[in-house]
Structures are given as C-alpha cells and as structure tokens.
C-alpha cells in the first residue's frame, strides 16, 4: 500500500512529487500509481496534444521513482490514522473479521496493517521492491484514446525497447485458505443499537464452471431489490435495514460466500434464523423461471455499464490478460448467463449453500439481543483490540482506542 502511494507522491530523481503535481495540473493531466493484493498499477491520462509531455512524466515515474522520505512518512501516518479508527464502524469490523474466519488471520486476503508492521516499512524496502518487480517483462501496458495505433505502438517501442528485462516475475502462488471451524462468532460493541451479521464460508474462483449458474443464483437469492432475501426478510418481515449476498468469486483465489444482514439489536437472532429458513427453503421452493429471468436481465443490464466506454473495455481485457483468462471472457459471459437453466440454479444451490458449513459472525451490542447468540450453539468471542504502537512512535501518529 505504501509503495503504491509513494511511487507517485515521492516524485522522481529529477522532480519532486509536488513539482509533478504542478506540472500535470497545468495540463489537466494525471499520472497515478496504486498498490493492491495482486498487482501494482501506474497510469496516465491527458489531452491528445499533451501526450508527449505527459508520457515523459509517466515514463520517468515508471523507471526512476525516488521514494522521498517525507512522503513515506505521510503515507505511514495515513495508515496509522486508519488503524486508530478501524473499530469505529461496525460494518468495517464485520467485513474484516469475516475475512479472517474464511481465509485465516495470516492469509494475505485477510491480513490487516498494524502500527508495528507499518512503522517497519523503510525507503530501502520500496527501492528494493521496485527493483525486483518493475521490469518490462513483468508489465502489461494498455492504451486507449484518440490516436493512430501504428504510431502509438512505434512510440511505445521507442520508449521501452532499450529498457533491459529484469528477473522473471513471481509465479502465482496457491495460498491455501485456513478457515475457522463453522460456528458462531461474536464481537461485542456496546455503543451501537443495531447488529451487523455475516454468514460466511469459502466461495469459488471464476474459472469454476459453476460461476455462471451461481451468478444467476446470487442475483435471484440475494442480489438486489427483487431478490428473495430482500423481499422476504426486509420487505415482508421488516427485519433488516439491508440484506443480501451470495457465493462470491475471485479471479485467482476462492472468493467468499457471504450473506449479510443489518438489523436492530432486538431482532438479531430472529434475523439469523430468517436467513437459515431462506437457505433451507431453496430445496423446497427452488428459484422459479420468473425469478431466473429477472436475475438474468439484471446481470446482463448491469454488465453493459461495465463496458460502456473504451477505457472500461480495456481495463476488463487487461484483467483477463493479467490473470490468464481468455480475452473473449466478456463475450462468453453473456452467452453463458443466457444458457443457465432452472435446473442449473437448483443444482448449484444444493451444492454450495450448506448452512452447517458456514460461520455466523455478529457485531453488535450483545446485551440488547433478543436472545443470546449461544441459543444457536457455542459462541467464540473475538478480540478486536488494536495492538499498541511500538515505543518511539509519536503519540499523534499512533493513537489507539
């Protein structure tokens, strides 16, 4: 995270980040960087007539970042601030702790920053990361806009032909999830009057052939205002402020099966039991043809908005390239969704939605629940206390509740 921010804000060997800000602002242009779990990114955006000027900045940031110390400190302070406030929002707590239950607290898909891990990041770490990974043989570059394709390709080749290849990039790692034992988990937050409930388990990857049938099931069961969960639990029973979810999917690792309910404290257990009834009811009352048609229409209509500009299409294609999916994945998606039948949806519902294999997480004011969570079975109480900052970290950088 810090690398992704300071790659740009730290400037280059020839210009500080603030100087780059001024230069780009005068041209209504952007050069931006970011860091995530799977990838780091750098991008530029500019007017056609400013391409040469802005591309020079892009190339300089790409190849010659300086990672100035003052910008590293600013980035660290920003993360410290996030750590200090991470227990303020119950929905944020629920999302974070649910991921730990599904993947294991040490998984990169569930880890959270701590004061000591952020304080340990040095400028040399960022320099070494850049030197290890940012090489032309590890990069996918995409460009969209008003230009002649042949001339753009020639310009890119001119810019990068002499850039020497580096070490081969890392092979994809198969990170095994270590899910918690299915059961009931509780975070007691006494300063709230509603409960955030998440019922979770492991999901699938998008390579799974059931991805399309599950997409339709998710939409029909918990995907929107016309879904079963919304109609039955929120509209008919009046139990939830918000309700929904489904069997999640990720590109290169299993996503999360996640069913979520926000309800007042006095209807916490009743809401969990209502979700249980909806899962059980799928076997007795399978998703109907009418529900499937609504779900397909919603999926395909929303898909259009993911692809309503050349930039979005490019971004989608680059994701497929990065994760090793066929470049016609988006074209196949529509066809595969349309092919899903009522029988397909019933099959995947029976295959993936097993309530006894899920964990229930509740973040709320335990003393106000309608019944104790233990009425559903044994309860594990989760400790969300924030470890204190290491000695020497300035108090204003590391306040923690």
C-alpha positions, 0 to 999 in steps of 0.5 A: 500500500505504501509503495503504491502511494509513494511511487507517485507522491515521492516524485522522481530523481529529477522532480519532486512529487509536488513539482509533478503535481504542478506540472500535470495540473497545468495540463489537466493531466494525471499520472497515478500509481496504486498498490493492491493484493495482486498487482501494482498499477501506474497510469496516465491520462491527458489531452491528445496534444499533451501526450508527449509531455505527459508520457515523459512524466509517466515514463520517468515515474515508471523507471526512476521513482525516488521514494522521498522520505517525507512522503513515506512518512505521510503515507505511514501516518495515513495508515496509522490514522486508519488503524486508530479508527478501524473499530469505529464502524461496525460494518468495517469490523464485520467485513474484516473479521469475516475475512479472517474466519474464511481465509485465516488471520495470516492469509494475505486476503485477510491480513490487516496493517498494524502500527508495528508492521507499518512503522517497519516499512523503510525507503530501502524496502520500496527501492528494493521492491521496485527493483525486483518487480518493475521490469518490462517483462513483468508489465502489461501496458494498455492504451486507449484514446484518440490516436493512430495505433501504428504510431502509438505502438512505434512510440511505445517501442521507442520508449521501452525497447532499450529498457533491459528485462529484469528477473522473471516475475513471481509465479502465482502462488496457491495460498491455501485458505485456513478457515475457522471451524463453522460456528458462531462468532461474536464481537461485542460493541456496546455503543451501537443499537443495531447488529451487523451479521455475516454468514460466511464460508469459502466461495469459488474462483471464476474459472469454476464452471459453476460461476455462471449458474451461481451468478444467476443464483446470487442475483435471484437469492440475494442480489438486489431489490427483487431478490428473495432475501430482500423481499422476504426478510426486509420487505415482508418481515421488516427485519433488516435495514439491508440484506443480501449476498451470495457465493462470491468469486475471485479471479485467482483465489476462492472468493467468499460466500457471504450473506449479510444482514443489518438489523436492530439489536432486538431482532438479531437472532430472529434475523439469523434464523430468517436467513437459515429458513431462506437457505433451507427453503431453496430445496423446497421452493427452488428459484422459479423461471420468473425469478431466473429471468429477472436475475438474468436481465439484471446481470446482463443490464448491469454488465453493459455499464461495465463496458460502456466506454473504451477505457472500461473495455480495456481495463476488463481485457487487461484483467483477463490478460493479467490473470490468464483468462481468455480475452473473449471472457466478456463475450462468453459471459453473456452467452453463458448467463443466457444458457443457465437453466432452472435446473442449473440454479437448483443444482448449484444451490444444493451444492454450495449453500450448506448452512452447517458449513458456514460461520455466523459472525455478529457485531453488535451490542450483545446485551440488547439481543433478543436472545443470546447468540449461544441459543444457536450453539457455542459462541467464540468471542473475538478480540478486536483490540488494536495492538499498541504502537511500538515505543518511539512512535509519536503519540499523534501518529499512533493513537489507539482506542 
